[in-house]
Amino acid sequence: MYSGTGYTSKIPPISASLEFGIADDVLDVGSIGVGGYLGYSAAKWETSYFGGTWGWKYSSILLGARGSFHYPLVDKLDTYAGIMLGYNIVSSSEIGNVQTGYSASSSAAFFSGYAGARYYFSEKFGVMGEVGTGIAYLNLGIALKL
């Protein structure tokens, strides 16, 4: 997402989601779940500019509500697809000792879809992968059943 020269710090896209099952035995073995989503990413870019420094800081926070349909295709593999409705809070500000007065923020509602899978090594612990629109187009991580 943020690449090239001049980046002095980056916080890669990180996210967490929580889901509660609300219906089982949908289409024989499927289930429906609802939950929340939180994502965050930030970067700082700086360069030399006429004897001084100039750059910007950028951050994005996503808050969302999700609904998923789960349909297990293979034992221990939870496959699912869903939709998310959320709000994206974006801010950008100028940094350095050369100032132009630039500052911006933008917030907007968004709607997205996603698909993913969770493979459980035990009843409570697994790994997950998800594609779709969130804080990143591809999410990889751990899955915990509480």
SVG drawing of the C-alpha trace seen along z (x, -y; Angstrom):
<svg xmlns="http://www.w3.org/2000/svg" viewBox="-32 -27 51 60">
<polyline fill="none" stroke="black" stroke-width="0.4" points="0.0,0.0 2.7,-2.5 5.9,-1.9 8.8,-3.9 11.5,-6.2 10.8,-8.8 8.6,-6.7 9.9,-7.1 7.3,-5.0 4.4,-2.8 1.8,-0.9 0.6,1.9 -3.1,2.5 -4.3,4.4 -7.8,5.5 -9.9,7.5 -13.4,8.8 -15.8,10.5 -18.8,12.7 -21.8,14.2 -23.8,17.1 -27.5,16.3 -28.8,19.2 -27.6,22.8 -28.7,25.5 -29.2,23.0 -29.2,25.0 -28.6,28.2 -25.1,27.4 -24.7,23.7 -24.9,20.9 -25.4,17.2 -23.3,14.9 -23.2,11.1 -20.5,9.0 -18.2,6.1 -15.0,5.0 -12.2,2.6 -9.3,1.8 -6.4,-0.7 -3.5,-1.8 -1.1,-4.8 2.0,-6.1 4.4,-9.0 6.3,-10.3 9.1,-12.9 11.6,-14.4 14.1,-17.2 12.7,-20.3 14.7,-23.5 16.9,-23.1 14.1,-21.9 11.9,-18.9 8.3,-18.4 6.0,-15.5 2.7,-14.2 1.0,-11.9 -1.9,-9.7 -4.2,-7.5 -7.3,-5.4 -9.7,-3.9 -12.6,-1.6 -15.5,-0.7 -18.1,1.8 -20.9,4.2 -20.7,7.5 -23.0,10.3 -21.6,13.7 -23.0,16.9 -20.8,20.0 -20.9,23.2 -18.3,25.9 -16.9,27.5 -14.2,29.6 -13.9,30.9 -12.2,28.4 -12.4,25.7 -15.0,22.9 -15.6,21.2 -17.8,18.1 -18.8,15.0 -20.5,11.8 -21.2,8.1 -20.0,5.2 -21.5,1.8 -19.2,-0.7 -17.6,-4.1 -14.1,-5.1 -12.3,-7.9 -9.3,-9.3 -7.0,-12.1 -3.9,-13.6 -1.7,-16.4 1.5,-18.1 4.7,-17.7 8.2,-19.2 9.7,-22.7 8.5,-23.7 4.8,-24.3 2.2,-25.0 -0.8,-24.8 -2.1,-21.5 -4.4,-19.4 -7.2,-17.2 -9.7,-14.8 -12.4,-12.7 -14.9,-10.4 -17.5,-8.4 -19.8,-5.4 -18.8,-2.3 -20.4,1.0 -18.2,4.0 -18.2,7.7 -15.7,10.4 -15.0,14.1 -12.8,16.2 -11.8,19.4 -10.7,20.5 -8.9,23.7 -9.0,25.0 -6.2,27.0 -8.2,27.6 -11.7,26.8 -10.6,23.2 -7.6,22.2 -7.0,21.8 -5.7,19.6 -7.7,17.5 -7.5,15.8 -10.0,13.3 -10.2,11.3 -12.4,8.3 -12.6,4.7 -11.7,3.7 -8.5,2.0 -6.7,4.3 -7.8,6.4 -6.1,9.5 -6.2,10.3 -4.3,13.2 -4.3,14.0 -5.4,16.2 -8.9,17.3 -10.1,17.9 -13.4,19.5 -14.3,18.1"/>
</svg>
